[in-house]
Amino acid sequence: MKLVVFKRRADAGRSATGYRIGALLDDGRIADLTPEFLGSGLSHADILKCWDLALDFLTPAQRAISDGSAVIIERSDVSIEAPVPRPGKLICVGLNYRDHAEESGMAIPASPIIFSKFSTSVIGPEAAIELPVGSSEVDYEAELAVVIGRYGRNIPAGDAMAYVFGYTNINDVSARDMQFADGQWQRGKSCDTFAPMGEFIATADEIADPHGLRISFRLNGETLQDSNTKQMIFQIPELIEFISRTITLEPGDVIATGTPPGVGFARTPKVFLRSGDVSEVEIEGLGVLRNPVIQRWM
Ligand code: ZN
């Protein structure tokens, strides 16, 4: 199932109670599954951190779609939000594609390089990436994001995929000037709007092999990254084992698994995001994550 978190246009601007959960149908419309979700004992607030409990609601949700009882909403009547609007942890993996490590002039890492983005950087599809005052080198990174569905610590690689709820697109937007001036990456990676995500979570059963997906990035329609997730140095089970050895993973945590070659700062000439640009991340089976870019003035 392709799960979306959305608000009805009529509810726009309201707090967390405005969030609803639905399935993106093949015809582009949305089946509102909020009643089925709430019927399984969850609250509106749970929609934002539900990804372990949601497994219990998928069957009634599928039934509601099949038997026609789910309310179907036109896409133009909703705003689709990030599928995990405020992840408990947004964990990123640096230099996890062999070619990207090479283009960055960095050695191939011997173990995963882990860093984080603050969860307030998350925005949904079609929301604007805002270029902050103080940076003129804002870059893009198309990445496959893994949404965790169960609590776990010390998860062996052999069991790790059972902890994956699903997958979505993420853009690990990065202010390179801040990132490199600071000597560590937190500020340049965590600016507001720097983690566009979505537009849906494909539940794990939808993606037969997450290590065989075409992944690309387009800027104003021009393809600047075009690779395949099979190029990852550390695959998802190894990443989950490595992270959970010391950090508890919780439902709704998101792991961005690294970006392939072609990022802007490594190009000749360099390419950075400019106001008016349109950014698109596309991963096979996960749709397109599209975001306009605007300049922020204060
Ligand atoms: Zn990244």
Residues whose N, C-alpha, C, O or C-beta is under 5 A from the ligand:
A	BS01	ZN	V93 E141 D172 G258 T259
